[in-house]
Amino acid sequence: QVQLVESAGGLVQPGGSLSVSCAASKSIFSIIVMGWYRQTPGKEREWVATTERGGRMNYADSVKGRFTISIDNAKNTIYLQMNSLKPEDTGVYYCHANDGRPYWGQGTQVIVSS
């Protein structure tokens, strides 16, 4: 069992930056893949970015070059740094982890608006 606790999101203007975190209840060395998805009303949850055990990181084309995942192994926490935010980045961001079973965080709201 893995509990995932996300930090609060927030409201940011277009072009701004925001960082959210996800703390896992177990060592992330035992987690195969961990990352972020997002969802907006009326749309399916979409993959944003993931980091695999071993360090490989993958990003959706829509966020590549703007979003970055980083890892703090000592805190069992991953971070999503979001730069050059656009209104279409608005949504509820969900942390996801899989250690052989999938787990989800509670979601955190990110609003990009002027």
C-alpha positions in Angstrom: 0.0 0.0 0.0 1.3 3.5 -0.9 -0.3 6.7 0.2 0.5 9.7 -1.9 0.1 13.2 -0.5 0.2 16.2 -2.9 1.0 19.7 -2.0 -1.5 22.5 -2.6 -1.7 23.9 -6.1 -2.7 27.4 -6.8 -3.6 30.2 -9.1 -0.9 31.5 -11.4 -0.9 33.9 -14.3 -0.1 32.8 -17.8 3.7 32.6 -18.2 4.2 32.1 -14.5 5.6 29.1 -12.6 4.4 26.8 -10.0 5.8 23.7 -8.2 3.8 20.9 -6.7 5.1 18.0 -4.7 4.0 14.4 -4.0 5.2 12.6 -0.9 5.0 8.8 -0.9 4.5 6.7 2.3 7.2 4.3 1.3 10.6 4.4 -0.2 10.4 5.5 -3.8 13.2 3.1 -4.6 10.5 0.4 -4.3 8.2 2.2 -6.7 8.5 1.3 -10.4 7.1 4.5 -11.8 5.8 7.7 -10.3 4.5 10.8 -11.9 1.7 13.1 -12.7 -1.6 13.1 -14.6 -4.1 16.0 -14.9 -7.8 16.3 -15.6 -10.1 19.1 -16.6 -13.9 19.0 -16.5 -15.4 17.0 -19.3 -12.1 15.4 -20.3 -10.3 12.2 -19.5 -7.4 12.2 -17.2 -4.2 12.7 -19.3 -0.7 11.7 -18.6 1.7 14.6 -17.9 5.1 13.2 -16.9 6.6 10.3 -15.2 9.9 9.1 -13.7 10.9 5.5 -13.8 13.0 3.6 -11.3 16.5 4.0 -12.7 16.0 7.7 -13.4 14.4 7.8 -16.8 11.9 10.7 -17.1 9.2 11.1 -19.7 7.1 14.1 -20.6 4.0 14.6 -22.7 4.6 16.7 -25.8 2.3 19.4 -24.4 4.6 20.0 -21.4 8.0 19.0 -22.8 10.5 21.8 -22.2 8.3 23.6 -19.7 7.7 21.0 -16.9 10.4 19.1 -15.0 10.2 16.3 -12.5 12.8 16.1 -9.8 13.2 13.6 -7.0 14.2 13.8 -3.3 14.9 10.2 -2.4 15.5 11.1 1.3 12.0 12.5 1.5 10.4 10.0 -0.8 9.0 12.9 -2.7 8.8 14.0 -6.3 8.3 17.5 -7.5 6.7 18.9 -10.7 8.2 22.2 -11.6 5.9 23.9 -14.1 7.2 26.9 -16.0 5.8 29.1 -18.8 2.3 28.0 -17.7 -0.6 28.3 -20.2 -4.3 28.5 -19.5 -4.6 25.0 -21.0 -2.5 23.7 -18.2 -5.4 24.3 -15.9 -6.7 21.2 -14.2 -6.6 18.9 -11.2 -3.1 17.3 -11.0 -3.0 13.8 -9.7 0.1 12.1 -8.4 0.4 8.5 -9.5 2.6 5.6 -8.4 2.9 2.0 -9.3 4.8 -0.6 -7.4 3.0 -3.4 -9.1 -0.3 -1.9 -8.1 -1.5 1.6 -9.1 -2.0 4.3 -6.5 -3.4 7.9 -6.8 -3.1 11.0 -4.8 -6.2 13.1 -3.9 -5.4 15.7 -6.6 -4.4 19.3 -6.4 -6.0 22.2 -8.4 -3.9 24.3 -10.7 -5.5 27.3 -12.3 -3.7 29.3 -14.9 -5.6 32.5 -15.5 -5.1 36.3 -15.7 
